[in-house]
Amino acid sequence: MTDGELVHSTLNGNAQAFTELVDRHAAACIRYATRMLGERSDAEDAAQESFLRAHRALASYDVRLPFRTWLFSILINRCRTAMAQRARRQARIVLDDEALESAPVDGDQKSADLRDEIEWAVAQLPTEQREAFLLRHVEELSYEEMATVTGLGLSALKMRVKRACERLKILLVEGANVDD
């Protein structure tokens, strides 16, 4: 069944249909939220809250929009709220070592080291750049989908992704120079 069919089935009282939607999209939601929030437990909370909010608002879902795009607009807002709440409690993001270690790694130790450097560099990006970079290059959303979920214009999103890429290059080069 398509996502749209599962939404329709859920609205007609089939709870299993919504479970299928959760199963399809949970990994992407948790992956994105973990990279945005830095901690797996916070990411799981944000994803769960997003699914609860999506379920409550399912009747307002516009079937012309991909379900994933609609769900990510909820998730992004949830992550923004969680980050704002955390900012009041602490000033920096702490990477979740368990999430990083459980991520699949191809190749040898050099690949693992490179992945760790990239994860560190992404975490150093300003929030708006990190958000745009992850949506574009990790979640592979089109700029149009990104505009829908964030409410930002295409040029602003393209600039954020461009600046994020430029900043990542600088951070990774600096990190490589420190190791030499």
Secondary structure, DSSP 4 states (H G I P E B T S, - for coil): --HHHHHHHHHTT-HHHHHHHHHHHHHHHHHHHHHHHS-HHHHHHHHHHHHHHHHHTGGG--TTS-HHHHHHHHHHHHHHHHHHHHHHH-SS----HHHHHHS---SSHHHHHHHHHHHHHHHHS-HHHHHHHIIIIIS---HHHHHHHH---HHHHHHHHHHHHHHHHHHHHHHHHHH-
